[in-house]
Structures are given as structure tokens and as C-alpha cells.
């Protein structure tokens, strides 16, 4: 009789552990879905073309002269 009781307790423990693991996994997936859905859309940024900008053009030689 003790063996049957021990087997039932062990089986019940594993079933409860399995159920808790499933609920925890679902909660984690739902939280991850909420986080990804709350991220804002990326904002487009205008990039200025250096060939048409009003700043003076520097050559590679000029940039080395500025550093030295």
C-alpha cells in the first residue's frame, strides 16, 4: 500500500510540475509578444549626399593634413 501511495504522490508531483511549466512557457511567450508589439516603428532619417552638400569638399590628402 505504501508503494502505491508513493507512486501516486510522485505521479501527481510530475503532473503538477508539467502543468506549471506549460503555464510559465505560455506566459513567457505572451510577454515576448507584447514586448515586440509595443516597439515603435523605425523613423526614416534623411541622409545628405556629400556631393551636393554646401560644405567644402575634402580630399584624402586634406584629411590626413588635418590629423597631423
Helices and strands as residue ranges (DSSP letters): H 2-37, H 60-67
